[in-house]
Amino acid sequence: MNPTSRDPKVVVEVLSEALPYIQQFSGKTVVVKYGGNAMTEDTLINSFARDIVLMKEVGINPVVVHGGGPQIGSLLEKLNIESRFVNGMRVTDSQTMDVVEMVLGGLVNKSIVNLINQSGGKAIGLTGKDGAQIRARQLKVEHQSPEMTAPEIIDIGHVGEVESISTDLIEMLAARDFIPVIAPIGVDDEGHSYNINADLVAGKLAEALNAEKLMLLTNVAGLMNGEGEVLTGLSTLQVDALIADGTIYGGMLPKIRCALDAVKGGVNSAHIIDGRVPHAVLLEIFTNAGVGTLITDAS
């Protein structure tokens, strides 16, 4: 639609609805995990970049953490390096880790930085290795089949989990009006690199920054009940109950646990939002309806 053809009353109503949210969140930090369809479709890529810049312009401090699994898989295939997965996690030997660093820390990270800058922002790309921000340790994966008396530990290489996060560099950049864009690569005390799940990094970073919000973009409408309705306005107690009764299961479970841990760790709210919707980030922050599942620690 041509902007000049929009009903001025509708435009004014939208701006008026956004005003109290802008006032409420100005000066606050929002950590956004960027991935899925929002990272691969041109219209969604451009709308995401504009959303992040607008957030910064109205006084919010966005911090972007991104994934890049499909891009890693594509380059590995071109290099004739086999991809293997254990419990949904890529087995990452030294050769594969080199590719991960090239893709996440280079190609994907700098592409996002460029898009934000082209939209009028000031983005700076980092990995968790810069300034040793993300201290990592190797992730231990257990496997147990019915005939086994004890689980076995599977070595999946350079796949890590967060041991600690330093926020000094990120806070310095945000204070100087830069938008940090972070690739989820950590480093251990010996200097070894680890590929870490981007949702996990975003959640732990939101806790460390005492963020107002954690926003996880995904490829579904949000957390849904058995009737296919999106559940929102959930407390941590309600989410725990939904996990216990099996409503939350499968691929959604790790994402929900990440959001749940962040809220329990001090983040004011966590949002599982539909990244397939243009301007999903703005819709969730600045409108009453939102576009996903909201989780808070309210009783």
C-alpha positions in Angstrom: 0.0 0.0 0.0 1.2 3.5 -0.8 1.9 5.3 2.5 -0.1 8.4 1.2 -3.2 6.2 0.8 -3.4 5.1 4.4 -6.2 6.5 6.5 -4.6 9.2 8.7 -6.9 8.3 11.6 -5.5 4.7 11.5 -1.9 6.0 11.5 -2.7 8.3 14.5 -4.3 5.5 16.4 -1.3 3.2 15.9 1.1 5.9 17.1 -1.1 6.7 20.1 -1.3 3.0 21.1 2.5 2.8 20.9 3.2 5.9 23.0 2.8 4.4 26.5 5.0 1.4 25.5 7.7 3.8 24.2 7.6 5.7 27.5 7.6 2.5 29.6 10.6 0.9 27.8 12.7 3.9 27.0 16.2 3.4 28.5 15.6 -0.4 28.9 17.5 -3.2 27.3 15.8 -5.8 25.0 17.6 -8.9 23.9 16.4 -10.3 20.5 17.3 -13.7 19.2 17.1 -13.5 15.4 16.7 -16.6 13.3 14.3 -18.8 11.3 12.3 -17.4 8.4 13.0 -13.9 9.6 16.6 -14.4 8.6 16.0 -16.0 5.2 13.1 -14.1 3.5 14.0 -10.7 2.0 10.8 -8.9 3.2 11.2 -10.2 6.7 15.0 -9.4 6.8 14.4 -5.8 5.9 11.5 -5.4 8.3 13.6 -6.8 11.1 16.4 -4.4 10.5 14.0 -1.4 10.5 12.4 -2.7 13.7 15.8 -2.8 15.5 16.7 0.7 14.3 13.3 2.2 15.3 13.7 0.6 18.8 17.0 2.4 19.2 15.6 5.7 17.9 12.9 5.7 20.6 15.4 5.1 23.4 15.3 1.3 23.8 18.7 -0.5 23.7 18.3 -3.6 21.5 20.9 -6.3 21.6 20.7 -8.9 18.8 21.9 -12.5 19.1 21.6 -14.5 15.9 21.7 -18.1 14.8 22.8 -19.5 11.4 22.2 -23.2 11.3 21.0 -23.4 7.6 23.8 -21.2 6.4 26.4 -23.4 8.2 24.8 -26.5 6.7 24.9 -25.0 3.2 28.6 -24.2 3.4 29.5 -27.6 4.9 27.6 -29.2 2.0 29.6 -27.1 -0.6 32.8 -28.1 1.1 31.7 -31.8 1.1 31.9 -32.0 4.9 29.2 -34.3 6.3 26.8 -32.9 8.9 25.9 -35.2 11.8 23.4 -34.5 14.6 22.9 -35.9 18.1 19.7 -34.9 19.9 19.3 -32.1 17.4 22.8 -30.7 17.9 25.4 -30.6 15.2 28.5 -32.7 15.9 31.3 -30.2 15.6 34.9 -31.3 15.1 37.7 -28.9 14.6 37.1 -28.7 10.8 33.4 -28.0 11.3 34.1 -25.4 14.0 36.3 -23.5 11.5 33.3 -23.3 9.2 31.0 -22.4 12.0 33.2 -19.4 12.9 33.5 -18.3 9.3 29.7 -18.4 8.8 28.4 -17.1 12.2 31.2 -14.7 13.0 31.8 -13.6 9.4 29.1 -14.0 6.7 25.9 -14.0 8.8 27.1 -11.5 11.5 28.3 -8.9 9.0 25.3 -9.3 6.8 23.0 -8.4 9.8 25.3 -5.5 10.8 25.1 -4.2 7.2 21.3 -4.4 7.0 20.9 -2.5 10.3 23.4 0.1 9.2 21.7 0.5 5.8 18.4 1.1 7.7 20.0 4.0 9.6 21.4 2.3 12.7 24.9 1.9 14.0 25.5 -1.8 14.5 28.7 -3.5 15.5 29.2 -7.2 15.0 30.9 -9.4 17.7 31.3 -13.0 18.7 31.4 -14.2 22.3 35.2 -14.5 21.9 35.6 -10.7 21.5 36.6 -9.4 24.9 36.1 -13.0 26.1 32.5 -12.0 26.7 31.1 -15.5 26.6 33.0 -18.1 28.7 32.0 -21.5 27.5 32.5 -25.2 28.5 31.9 -28.3 26.5 28.3 -29.5 26.5 28.0 -33.0 27.8 25.4 -35.0 26.0 24.0 -38.2 27.6 22.3 -41.0 25.7 20.6 -44.0 27.2 18.6 -46.8 25.5 16.2 -49.1 27.3 18.8 -51.9 27.5 21.5 -49.8 29.0 22.0 -49.7 32.8 23.6 -46.3 32.8 23.7 -43.4 30.3 26.7 -43.0 28.0 28.4 -39.6 27.5 28.6 -38.7 23.8 31.4 -36.3 22.7 29.9 -34.0 20.1 33.1 -31.8 19.9 33.0 -28.0 19.9 29.4 -27.6 21.1 29.3 -25.6 24.3 27.1 -24.1 27.0 27.5 -20.8 28.7 29.7 -20.8 31.8 29.6 -17.0 32.3 29.0 -13.8 30.5 30.7 -10.4 30.8 28.6 -7.5 29.7 31.1 -4.6 29.9 31.7 -4.4 26.2 28.0 -4.6 25.3 27.0 -2.0 27.8 29.8 0.3 26.6 28.6 0.0 23.0 24.9 0.5 23.9 25.8 3.6 25.9 27.4 5.1 22.8 24.3 4.4 20.7 25.7 1.3 18.9 23.6 -1.8 18.4 25.6 -4.9 19.4 25.0 -7.9 17.1 26.4 -11.1 18.6 27.3 -14.5 17.1 26.9 -17.3 19.7 30.5 -18.5 19.8 32.1 -18.9 23.2 35.7 -19.5 24.4 37.1 -21.6 27.3 40.1 -20.9 29.5 42.4 -22.6 27.0 41.2 -20.5 24.1 39.1 -23.3 22.4 36.0 -22.1 20.5 32.5 -23.5 21.1 29.3 -23.2 19.1 26.5 -22.5 21.5 22.7 -22.6 20.8 21.6 -19.0 20.0 18.5 -19.2 22.2 20.6 -20.2 25.2 23.1 -17.4 24.6 20.2 -14.8 24.2 18.6 -16.0 27.4 21.8 -16.0 29.5 22.8 -12.6 28.0 19.3 -11.2 28.9 19.9 -12.3 32.5 23.4 -10.9 32.7 22.2 -7.5 31.3 19.2 -7.5 33.6 17.1 -6.9 30.4 13.5 -5.7 30.3 12.7 -8.3 27.7 13.9 -11.4 26.0 12.4 -11.9 22.5 12.9 -15.2 20.7 11.9 -15.2 17.0 10.6 -18.6 15.8 8.7 -20.1 12.9 5.4 -20.8 14.7 2.7 -18.4 16.0 3.8 -19.0 19.6 3.0 -21.6 22.3 -0.3 -23.3 21.4 -2.8 -25.4 23.3 -4.4 -28.6 22.0 -7.0 -26.5 20.1 -4.3 -24.6 18.2 -4.9 -21.4 20.1 -1.9 -19.2 21.0 -1.4 -19.0 24.7 0.0 -15.8 26.1 0.1 -13.8 29.4 1.5 -16.9 31.1 3.2 -16.9 34.5 6.2 -19.1 35.2 4.0 -21.3 37.3 1.5 -21.8 34.4 4.4 -22.7 32.1 5.8 -25.2 34.5 2.3 -26.8 34.7 2.1 -26.9 30.9 5.4 -28.7 30.7 4.3 -31.2 33.4 1.0 -32.1 31.6 2.7 -32.5 28.2 1.2 -29.4 26.5 4.7 -28.2 25.8 6.8 -30.9 24.2 9.2 -31.7 21.4 11.0 -28.9 19.6 9.2 -26.1 21.5 10.4 -27.4 24.9 14.0 -26.1 24.8 12.9 -22.6 23.6 10.3 -22.4 26.3 12.8 -23.6 29.0 15.2 -20.9 27.8 12.5 -18.2 28.2 11.4 -19.6 31.5 15.0 -19.7 32.9 15.5 -16.0 31.8 12.3 -14.8 33.6 13.2 -16.8 36.7 16.7 -15.3 36.5 15.4 -11.7 36.6 14.3 -10.7 33.1 11.0 -8.9 33.3 9.3 -10.8 30.5 10.1 -13.3 27.7 8.4 -13.5 24.4 8.1 -16.3 21.9 7.1 -14.5 18.7 6.2 -15.4 15.2 9.2 -14.3 13.0 7.2 -15.0 9.9 5.1 -11.9 10.5 6.6 -8.6 9.1 7.6 -6.2 11.9 6.9 -8.9 14.5 9.3 -7.3 17.0 7.5 -3.9 16.9 4.0 -5.5 17.0 4.9 -7.4 20.1 6.5 -4.5 21.9 4.3 -1.6 20.9 0.8 -3.0 20.5 -1.8 -4.4 22.9 -2.4 -7.5 20.9 1.2 -8.7 20.2 2.1 -11.6 17.9 3.2 -14.4 20.2 3.4 -15.9 23.7 4.3 -13.6 26.7 5.8 -15.1 29.8 6.3 -13.2 33.1 7.1 -14.1 36.7 3.7 -12.7 37.8 1.7 -15.0 40.0 
